Structures are given as C-alpha cells and as structure tokens.
Amino acid sequence: MRPFLPLVVALLAFSPTGCGDAGNDPRITATAPIALRYQVDGMHCDGCVQAITDKVKHVDGVVDCRVSLTDRQADVVVRDDATALPVQHAIEKLGYKVKPLPAPTAAAAPAAP
C-alpha cells in the first residue's frame, strides 16, 4: 500500500480543497471582473451576433459576452485587462472591424429610503 502514498500526497497538494496554500492557486483570483465595450462594424444579422458571441465566449478569461446588432456593440466581461486584445483579435478573425470604446459604467444603485 505504500507505493500509493506519494500519489495521494501529490493529489492533495493540487486539490483546491487540500491542505495546500489556496492563496497561491492560479485558478482563484481576487480581482473584480472588468467590463469592456467594442464597436463592431460589419454585422448585419442575428447569425453575426451569434458567431461573435460564440467566438468571444471561448476566449480564455472571458466571463460573459453580450452583442447588440442594433447598437453594433459587444459588451464583454473579463477576468483581467490582459484579455482585451485577445477578445478584439477573436472578433477581427471573424471578418468584422472592431474598435475599443470606453468601458460601460455600472448603473447607479437606487438610494435607500
């Protein structure tokens, strides 16, 4: 049974619930998500919206993506700002012209009575 002991120790060291230091786990981030907005020219139908949405959601670091055909914009939520350029490139690879816009601002919360 001793030959399995190193395997068990190794598994516990990499387990997010194991005894290892969770503070050094690269899968756990303490930063807040970042909102990005892009103007996307060249969209003409819901198929375009779906293609962009699918492509962007598969970029590593993307949390969410909403594309508006009417506004010709893509609102993307990412884990860190290093994801901004890969998102832009992913949309451009589909054949659309992309321009970063100022990030959307969060709506103000209603005042407490």
CORRA-V600887 format. One record per run of one state. SS is the DSSP state (hx for helix, st for strand, lp for the rest). FROM is the first residue (numbers start at 0). TO is the last residue. Records with the same first field share a line. If there is no record, write none. Layout:
SS=FROM-TO / FROM-TO
//
This chain:
lp=0-0 / 14-20 / 24-32 / 41-44 / 57-60 / 68-71 / 78-81 / 93-95 / 101-112
hx=1-13 / 21-23 / 45-56 / 82-92
st=33-40 / 61-67 / 72-77 / 96-100
//
